[in-house]
Amino acid sequence: MKNISILGSTGSIGVNTLRVVEKFPEKIRVVSLAAGGNSGLLSQQIRKFHPQIVSVADGETADALARCLRGLPARRRPQIEVGEKGMTRVATHPSVELVVGATVGVVGLVPIFEAVRHGKSVALANKEILVVAGELITREMGRQGKPLLPIDSEHCAIHQCLRSGQHHEVRRLILTASGGPFRNASMRAMRHATVREALAHPTWRMGNRITIDSATLMNKGFEVIEARWLFGLKASQIDVLIHPQSTIHSMVEFVDGSIMAQLSATDMRQPIQYALTYPHRLNSNVQYFDFGKAMKLDFETPDLGRFRCLALAYQALQSGPSALCALNAADEVAVQAFLNEEIPITRIPVVIEKTLERLPSIKIQSIDHCLETDREARRVALAMI
């Protein structure tokens, strides 16, 4: 039996994680859950999975959750915690072996880092945490000797492909990208793109920020940064290819010219199950791949002129950890400004680039340094907007 904690249990990754747990009740047990403000859904999850402790965003949500749970016997009611401290208690509960990081943004950074320090294994769906603090987290994971397992489909694919060879045998990683809604759009069309058009992702249904990041390819830039920390390779060994069918989730090329590719249906439960049951593979109830259907695989190199955000991610990775903190913060601010219809989507990389130029490079030695840089980058980006 593997005891798990889920940070972000009411979001799409959290909900899908619990669907996987339902399939394996004899192998996976939920010990603790953390959510934001959705007390109604969290109360349903509590009734079904019986966690010992839960955390919510604030006192008002905690009161609402307590009201929702009044009908439960006292022995079935979990301890209710609040805020970052509460989420940290959820992540570091003594019975927890694996923490699923499915929060959005940097809100889960401190709880995930504390979970690592307490010797927990981590399955991570939150890109921002490794973008902002990848060096600190992977160093501590190495010290603890516990695995850091990627949940997103691209890095899960690479993790699986790497089981075919050794680290020194890898020539490069190839991350695939659908290209988003503006893959074939002109710069003029992108300048006049509406929020609705940018949110119309051709493959995945995701939250607003990650969907816009997919439209600008910043999401793929974040994945390049993640891959650098997850797999210990140089930026020059991590490439991106546009693959609109999203059939191949990513590839690894070895020094002998062999390429390992991971294919599966586009269903997030597959990488979630892989992370929860690693190093084993169990039967799945997701859709199996049908090679009997007509299929083609197209690939193209991304245009870094049109998709400037991807180039900025590589640039920040070369500049160092403080630039990575600033990159994420400026992007979040700029994306929200676009969603609020304050700037065009083509202005997002401009805001990010100018923020990177204006922030001095500092040595990141702690999570507090990450958060300080994050706050300052947000201030600079907001001032520009």
FENNORPE-V250917 format. One record per backbone hydrogen bond with DSSP energy under -0.5 kcal/mol. CO is the residue of the C=O (numbers start at 1). NH is the residue of the N-H. If there is no record, write none. Layout:
# FENNORPE-V250917
<<CO,NH> <CO,NH>>
This chain:
# FENNORPE-V250917
<<1,3> <2,29> <3,97> <3,98> <4,31> <4,32> <5,100> <6,8> <6,34> <7,102> <8,11> <8,14> <11,15> <12,16> <13,17> <14,18> <15,19> <16,20> <17,21> <18,22> <19,23> <20,23> <20,24> <21,24> <22,25> <24,27> <24,28> <27,2> <29,4> <29,31> <31,52> <31,53> <32,6> <33,55> <34,8> <34,9> <36,57> <37,39> <38,42> <39,43> <40,44> <41,45> <42,46> <43,47> <44,48> <45,49> <46,50> <52,79> <53,33> <54,81> <55,35> <56,83> <58,62> <59,63> <60,64> <61,65> <62,66> <63,67> <64,68> <65,69> <67,70> <69,72> <73,76> <73,77> <74,77> <79,54> <79,81> <81,56> <82,86> <83,87> <84,88> <85,89> <86,90> <87,91> <88,92> <90,93> <93,96> <97,121> <98,5> <98,100> <99,101> <99,123> <100,7> <100,102> <101,125> <101,126> <104,107> <105,108> <106,109> <108,112> <109,113> <110,114> <111,115> <112,116> <113,117> <114,118> <115,120> <116,119> <121,99> <122,124> <122,149> <123,101> <123,125> <124,151> <124,152> <125,127> <126,129> <126,130> <127,130> <127,131> <128,132> <129,133> <130,134> <133,137> <134,138> <135,139> <136,140> <137,141> <138,142> <139,143> <140,144> <141,145> <141,146> <147,122> <147,149> <149,124> <152,156> <153,157> <154,158> <155,159> <156,160> <157,161> <158,162> <160,163> <161,164> <162,165> <166,169> <167,170> <169,255> <172,253> <173,175> <173,239> <174,251> <175,241> <177,243> <180,183> <182,185> <186,190> <187,191> <188,192> <190,193> <194,198> <195,199> <197,200> <199,201> <204,206> <207,211> <208,212> <209,213> <210,214> <211,215> <212,216> <213,217> <213,218> <213,219> <217,221> <218,222> <219,223> <220,224> <221,225> <222,226> <223,227> <224,228> <225,229> <226,230> <227,231> <228,232> <228,233> <234,237> <235,238> <237,173> <237,239> <239,175> <240,302> <241,177> <242,300> <243,246> <247,249> <247,264> <249,176> <250,262> <251,174> <252,254> <252,260> <253,171> <253,172> <254,257> <258,254> <259,261> <260,252> <261,263> <262,249> <262,250> <265,267> <267,270> <267,271> <268,272> <269,273> <270,274> <271,275> <272,276> <273,277> <274,278> <277,280> <287,265> <289,291> <290,293> <296,298> <300,242> <302,304> <303,307> <306,308> <307,310> <307,311> <308,312> <309,313> <310,314> <311,315> <312,316> <313,317> <314,318> <315,319> <316,320> <320,323> <320,324> <321,325> <322,326> <323,327> <324,328> <325,329> <326,330> <327,331> <328,332> <329,333> <330,334> <331,335> <332,336> <333,337> <334,338> <335,339> <336,340> <337,342> <337,343> <338,341> <344,347> <345,348> <347,351> <348,352> <349,353> <350,354> <351,355> <352,356> <353,357> <354,358> <355,359> <362,364> <363,365> <366,370> <367,371> <368,372> <369,373> <370,374> <371,375> <372,376> <373,377> <374,378> <375,379> <376,380> <377,381> <378,382> <379,383> <380,384> <381,385>>
